[in-house]
Amino acid sequence: MSLIKIENLTKDFVSEEVVTKVLHGINLEIKEGEFVAIMGPSGSGKSTLMNILGFLDKLTQGKYFFGDQDVSGLEDDELAEMRSQKIGFIFQSFNLLNRSTTLENVIMPLLYTKVSDQERLRRAKDLLIKVGLEHRLDYTPNKLSGGEKQRVAIARALINNPSVIFADEPTGNLDSKSGLQVMKLLQDLNEDGNTIILVTHEKYTADHAKRIVKIKDGFIVEDHLVEKRQWARENGELTK
């Protein structure tokens, strides 16, 4: 089933009457359960596209269907509601609250929902076990390694049972071993049925996905399945 479908999508930024065209007539379809890497150099438009797909920004023209819903014309408050219910984000800079514990950081997206305190705690602990951090529940971010911080961010992204997880350069601030551990987690999540959209400028990272969509100067210039997929192990090594 199609989860995301965009038709002739354009995005312009206007500053002091100067119009900068960033995305030009993008057409893209992503189905449930896919692991797609959106790849391109800095300034290609890949982050802008992710922001639109993740309900962080609005398109200028075109159509955006999420599931069977046309979300092209949603207002800011409607976008925020879709974002909180349907999307999980993993960022390069982790975006953790420094004075909150690992457990509190993971619970945070549920604070403004009707989910009970008991259920919030259960979900957060289960997810931290899933990412291998059950021994770090009371640690604050300053006591965690970069790889551990990103695993906390992954658990937080999953807490709302999102329809899709966006990973924006998730290994950008990590050493190679920690980066591979994070990619192993993302691959495992995808194997469990989660839809993953990875944004990266590195081909090596993109090759961990199942499909690569290349963007250049605001156009999709390539869209293909990964022939020689990279598989990561939990210990930060590649399978052979």
N, C-alpha and C positions, 0 to 999 in steps of 0.2 A: 504493500500500500504506500502511496506517495505521502510523505510527511511534509515536505517543503517543495513548493513549486513556484518559480518566479518567471514572469513573462515580460520581456522588453523593459526590464528595470533600468531606470536611470537615476543618478544622484548628482545634484549640483549643490555647491556651496556658494553662498552669496555674502560678500563682504564689501561694504561701501560701494554698492552697485556694480562691483566686479564679480562676474559669474565664473566659477571654476567648475568645469565638468569633470567628475571623478569616475563615474560608472556609465557605460554607454550600451544600452540595449541588452542587458544581461538576461540570458535564458538558462535556467538550471532547474533540475529536478533531483531531489534526494529522497530515497525511500526509507521506510522504517528499518532499523537494524543495520544500516550502512555505516562504514567507517571511511569518511571522506576527508582528504587533506586538501585545503585550499592553499595553494602555493604561489608565491610571487615575490619579487624584490620590494624593498621599501618604496612606497609611493605608487604601487601598482593598483591599489584599491581593495586589496584583500581584507584589510581591517574594517574599512567602510562597509564592505559587503557583510562581514560578520556582524557588525553593529546593527545593520538593518534586519538581518535574519534573526538576531537575538533580541529584537524589540528595544534596542538601545537608541535607535535613530529611525527616522522616517525616510521612505523613498520619495523621489521627486515625481517620477512618472512610472507607469507600468502597473503590474499586478503581482501581489504576493499572496499565495494560498498556503495556510498552515493547516494540515489535515484537510478537512472539507470546508474550512472557513476562509473567506476573503478578508484578509487583515490589512489590506492596502491603505484604507482610510481611517484606521483607528486613531482616536485621540490619545493624548499623553497618559491619562489615567488608565485607559483601556490597555495601552501598551505595557504599562507598569504591572497591571494585573496578569496579563499574559506572560510577562517575563518571570514573575514570581511563581506562577503555577506550572509553567511548561519548560523553563530553561534552567540549565545548570551551567555556571561559568567557572573556568579554571584560567587564571591569569599568570603571566610570566612573573609578576612581582608578588604573587601569592595573595595580597590584599587581606591579610589577617589582622585582627585587632590585637595590638601588642600587649595590652594589659589583661586580656582575657585568656583563659586556659584553652587548651586544645578542645576539650569537651564543649566549652562555651562558644568557641568559634564555629564549631560544627552545628550547634543548635541554633545559632543566630537567625538563619532564614525562616525559622518556624516561630519566632517570637511574636509576629503579628498575624498569626493564623489561629484557627480554632482547635488546633491539635493540643491535646492535654499535656501537662508537664511530664506525666509518666511516660506517655508515648514519645514525646520529644527525646527524653533521656534514653529510652530503649533504642530508638532509631539511631541516635548519635553513637551510642556504645557499639551497636552492631556494625555500623559503618567503619568505626575506628578499628574494630577487630578485622574487618574486611581488608583494610589498607595496612594492616600490620602495626598499628599504633596503640594497642590496648594497654601498653605499659607506659604511655605518655599522656594519659587523660588529664592530669593536673599540671602539666607543663605549660608555661607560657612560650610564645614564639621565640623569644631570645634564647631559650634553652634547647631549641630544635635545630637540626641541620637543615640545609636548603631542601634536600630531598624529603625530609620529614615534613617540612612546612608545605611542600606541594602535595604531599599525601593528605594532610589535613584539609587543604583546599579541595582536593578531589572528594573527600568524604562530605564536606560542606556542600559541594555541587550536587551531590546525590540525595541530600536529606529530604528534598521535596518530591522525590520520585519523578524527575523531569522527563519530558518526552525526548529531549535532545540535550547533549552536553557539548558546549563549545569550549575548546582548549586553545587559548591564544598564546602561541609560543611557549608551551608549558615547560619546556626544558631549557629555555633561554638563559636562566640564571643558575643552572646546575652543572656540576661536573659530569663527565661522560657516564660514569657508573650510576650516579643518581638519576641522570636523564633516562638511562635505559630501564631503571626500575620503575620510573613513572610511565614510560611507554608500555612496559609489561602490564601495569595496572589498567591502562586504557585499552590494551588489546583484550585483556581478560573481561573487562566490562562490556566490550563489544561482543565477545563470544557469548556473554550472558544475555545478549539481546538489546543492549543499549545502543542508541544511535549516537555516533561521535562525529563531530566536525572539528578537525584540527586545522589551525591556521599557522603557517610556518613559511620561512623563506629558505629552509634547508631541505634539499632533496633527500638526504639521509634520513631525516626525521619523517618526511612525507612518505618514505618507502615503508614505514610501519603501518600505514593505512592500507585499505583495500582498493582505493580509487583516488586518483589525483586530478584536481581541477586547477589548471594553471591560468593565472591572470597576469596580464601585462598592459599597462597604460589604460586600465579600466575596461578591457575586453577579455573575455575568456578565449584563450588561444589554443588550449588543449584540454581534453577531458578523456582520461583512459583508466583502465584497470591496472593495478600494479602487477607486473609479471613476476618479478623476483622480490617477493615481500620479505622485509626484515622482521625477524621474531626475536623478542627480548626475553631474557630470563630474570627471575626475581633477584638474583645476585648481581645484576648489572652487567651481564654478559649477553652476547648474541648466541642464539642456537646455530648449529652448523647444518 
